[in-house]
Amino acid sequence: MSISTIITAAGRNSRMRDDQLSRGLKITNKLILPFNNKTIIETTIDNALSLDIDECIVVLGHYASEIKDAIFDNYKDKVKFIENNPVDVGLSISLFNGLSSTTSDFALCITGDQPTVSTETFRKMIEVSQNSDDPYKTISILRRRKTGLLDTAEGLGMPFVAPRENLMDYLENENDNLNTILHKIFEDGYEFYGIKEKNEKELLNINHYDDYLTLLD
């Protein structure tokens, strides 16, 4: 069964931008802030490319030119870049657009600001998905509370592995946050498996500048 990676990198960057303004810092999209001698998004992409996947797609939107100027030359032969049109859409539409750009059976869905999630954790997510009793009715997802078979979708988001076409059915014509859609999938009887993080930083959400400082610590 084929699997592609979809990396969403289309957000407004509003919380990080506000924090940078309040601190008198240069306004820089969080995805191209430096991390481990690369940028945040390059680290995320590299972790995904280290997997045995069929394709890697990066979905751009807000600040697309800024992000492409920073990383395109390094990845133009390894990654397929697509851009939302219109730009001002929710995460569900960005993910749908990415999924629409591939024909794989399954998708590993990641946000561009998840550089701390290791290749090892991604690989475990894929293995749990593919080795489940019914991969087409299974979501393998980085845990937020419990691990193993979950009894709720509360608080869940990316990264996760899902059957591509089934996921697209839930995303189509939606412009909503992802957790709401995951709740619908859960309520329809899909089995959700929570994957334990390799370390605490894998659960870090890089939304504010203090989150970035935690990343660097």
C-alpha positions as CSV (number, residue, x, y, z in Angstrom):
1,M,0.0,0.0,0.0
2,S,1.4,3.4,-1.0
3,I,1.8,6.2,1.4
4,S,2.5,9.9,1.0
5,T,3.3,12.7,3.4
6,I,1.3,15.9,3.4
7,I,2.9,18.8,5.3
8,T,0.7,21.8,5.8
9,A,2.6,25.2,5.9
10,A,-0.2,27.6,5.0
11,G,-1.1,29.4,8.2
12,R,-1.4,33.0,9.1
13,N,1.5,33.0,11.6
14,S,-0.6,35.5,13.6
15,R,0.4,34.5,17.1
16,M,4.1,34.4,16.4
17,R,3.9,37.6,14.5
18,D,2.2,39.4,17.4
19,D,4.8,38.1,19.8
20,Q,7.6,39.2,17.6
21,L,6.1,42.7,17.3
22,S,5.6,43.0,21.1
23,R,9.3,42.0,21.6
24,G,10.6,44.4,18.9
25,L,11.9,41.4,16.9
26,K,12.1,41.2,13.1
27,I,8.9,39.7,11.7
28,T,9.7,36.3,10.4
29,N,7.4,33.4,9.6
30,K,7.8,30.8,12.3
31,L,8.5,28.1,9.8
32,I,11.7,29.7,8.6
33,L,13.1,30.5,12.0
34,P,16.4,28.7,12.5
35,F,16.6,25.3,14.2
36,N,19.4,22.8,14.2
37,N,21.4,24.7,11.5
38,K,18.3,24.6,9.3
39,T,14.8,26.1,9.5
40,I,11.9,24.7,11.4
41,I,10.1,23.6,8.2
42,E,13.3,22.1,6.7
43,T,13.8,19.9,9.8
44,T,10.1,18.8,9.5
45,I,10.6,17.9,5.8
46,D,13.9,16.1,6.4
47,N,12.3,14.0,9.1
48,A,9.6,13.0,6.7
49,L,11.9,12.4,3.8
50,S,13.9,9.9,6.0
51,L,10.9,7.6,5.8
52,D,10.1,5.1,3.1
53,I,7.3,7.1,1.5
54,D,6.2,7.5,-2.1
55,E,5.8,11.3,-2.1
56,C,6.1,14.4,0.0
57,I,3.8,17.3,-0.6
58,V,4.1,20.7,1.1
59,V,1.0,22.9,1.1
60,L,1.6,26.6,1.1
61,G,-0.7,29.6,1.5
62,H,-0.1,32.7,3.6
63,Y,3.6,33.8,3.2
64,A,4.1,31.2,0.4
65,S,6.7,33.4,-1.3
66,E,8.7,34.0,1.9
67,I,8.8,30.2,2.6
68,K,9.7,29.2,-0.9
69,D,12.4,31.8,-1.1
70,A,14.0,30.3,2.0
71,I,13.7,26.6,1.1
72,F,12.6,25.9,-2.5
73,D,16.1,25.4,-4.1
74,N,17.0,22.8,-1.5
75,Y,13.8,20.8,-2.0
76,K,12.6,21.3,-5.6
77,D,13.7,17.9,-6.6
78,K,12.5,16.1,-3.5
79,V,9.2,17.7,-2.6
80,K,6.0,18.7,-4.5
81,F,4.9,22.2,-3.5
82,I,1.3,23.3,-4.0
83,E,-0.4,26.6,-3.1
84,N,-3.8,27.2,-1.8
85,N,-6.0,29.4,-4.0
86,P,-7.6,31.3,-2.3
87,V,-5.1,31.7,0.4
88,D,-7.3,32.6,3.3
89,V,-8.7,29.1,4.2
90,G,-8.7,26.8,7.2
91,L,-6.5,23.9,7.9
92,S,-9.0,21.4,6.7
93,I,-8.9,22.9,3.2
94,S,-5.1,23.0,3.2
95,L,-5.0,19.3,4.1
96,F,-7.7,18.5,1.5
97,N,-5.7,20.3,-1.2
98,G,-2.6,18.3,-0.3
99,L,-4.4,15.0,-0.3
100,S,-6.0,15.9,-3.7
101,S,-2.5,16.2,-5.2
102,T,-1.5,12.6,-4.7
103,T,-3.0,9.2,-5.5
104,S,-1.5,7.3,-2.6
105,D,-3.6,4.9,-0.5
106,F,-2.6,6.4,2.8
107,A,-1.3,9.8,4.1
108,L,1.0,10.8,6.9
109,C,-0.3,14.3,7.8
110,I,2.0,16.7,9.5
111,T,2.1,20.4,10.2
112,G,5.2,22.3,9.1
113,D,5.9,23.4,12.7
114,Q,6.4,19.9,14.0
115,P,10.3,19.6,13.7
116,T,10.6,17.8,17.0
117,V,8.6,14.8,15.9
118,S,11.2,12.2,15.0
119,T,11.4,9.9,12.0
120,E,11.2,7.1,14.5
121,T,7.8,8.3,15.8
122,F,6.5,8.8,12.3
123,R,7.6,5.3,11.4
124,K,5.8,3.8,14.4
125,M,2.6,5.6,13.4
126,I,2.8,4.1,9.9
127,E,3.5,0.6,11.3
128,V,0.6,0.8,13.7
129,S,-1.7,1.9,10.9
130,Q,-0.6,-0.7,8.4
131,N,-0.6,-3.6,10.9
132,S,-4.0,-2.8,12.3
133,D,-6.9,-5.2,11.6
134,D,-8.4,-2.7,9.2
135,P,-6.1,0.0,8.0
136,Y,-8.9,1.7,6.1
137,K,-10.9,2.2,9.3
138,T,-7.9,3.2,11.5
139,I,-6.3,6.5,12.5
140,S,-2.8,6.3,14.0
141,I,-2.1,9.5,15.8
142,L,0.5,11.1,18.1
143,R,-1.1,10.8,21.5
144,R,-2.1,13.8,23.6
145,R,-3.4,11.9,26.7
146,K,-3.6,8.1,26.5
147,T,-1.7,5.7,24.3
148,G,-3.0,2.6,22.5
149,L,-6.7,2.2,21.5
150,L,-8.4,5.5,22.3
151,D,-11.8,6.1,23.7
152,T,-12.1,9.7,22.6
153,A,-10.8,12.1,19.9
154,E,-10.6,14.9,22.4
155,G,-7.6,17.2,21.9
156,L,-6.2,15.3,19.0
157,G,-4.6,16.8,15.9
158,M,-1.6,16.2,13.6
159,P,0.5,14.3,13.0
160,F,-1.5,11.2,12.1
161,V,-1.8,8.5,9.5
162,A,-5.1,7.9,7.7
163,P,-6.6,6.3,4.6
164,R,-6.4,9.1,2.0
165,E,-9.7,8.8,0.2
166,N,-11.7,8.2,3.3
167,L,-10.1,11.3,5.0
168,M,-10.9,13.4,1.9
169,D,-14.5,12.4,2.2
170,Y,-14.6,14.0,5.6
171,L,-12.6,17.1,4.6
172,E,-14.5,17.9,1.4
173,N,-16.6,21.0,1.6
174,E,-15.4,21.7,5.2
175,N,-13.6,24.8,6.4
176,D,-13.1,23.9,10.0
177,N,-10.5,23.1,12.5
178,L,-9.1,19.6,12.4
179,N,-10.2,18.4,15.8
180,T,-13.9,18.8,14.9
181,I,-13.4,16.6,11.8
182,L,-11.5,14.0,13.8
183,H,-14.4,13.9,16.2
184,K,-16.7,13.1,13.3
185,I,-14.4,10.3,12.1
186,F,-14.2,8.8,15.6
187,E,-18.0,8.9,16.0
188,D,-18.3,7.0,12.7
189,G,-16.5,4.0,14.2
190,Y,-12.9,4.4,13.2
191,E,-10.4,3.0,15.6
192,F,-7.9,5.6,16.9
193,Y,-4.5,4.5,18.2
194,G,-2.5,6.9,20.3
195,I,1.3,6.7,19.6
196,K,3.6,7.5,22.5
197,E,6.1,10.3,21.9
198,K,9.8,9.6,21.9
199,N,10.4,12.6,24.2
200,E,8.4,15.5,25.7
201,K,9.3,18.0,23.0
202,E,7.6,15.9,20.4
203,L,4.3,17.2,21.9
204,L,5.4,20.9,21.6
205,N,3.2,23.2,19.6
206,I,5.2,26.1,18.2
207,N,2.6,28.9,18.2
208,H,4.2,31.6,20.3
209,Y,7.7,32.9,20.6
210,D,8.1,31.3,24.0
211,D,7.3,28.0,22.4
212,Y,10.2,28.7,20.0
213,L,12.5,29.4,22.9
214,T,11.5,26.1,24.5
215,L,12.3,24.4,21.2
216,L,15.8,25.9,21.3
217,D,16.4,25.1,25.0
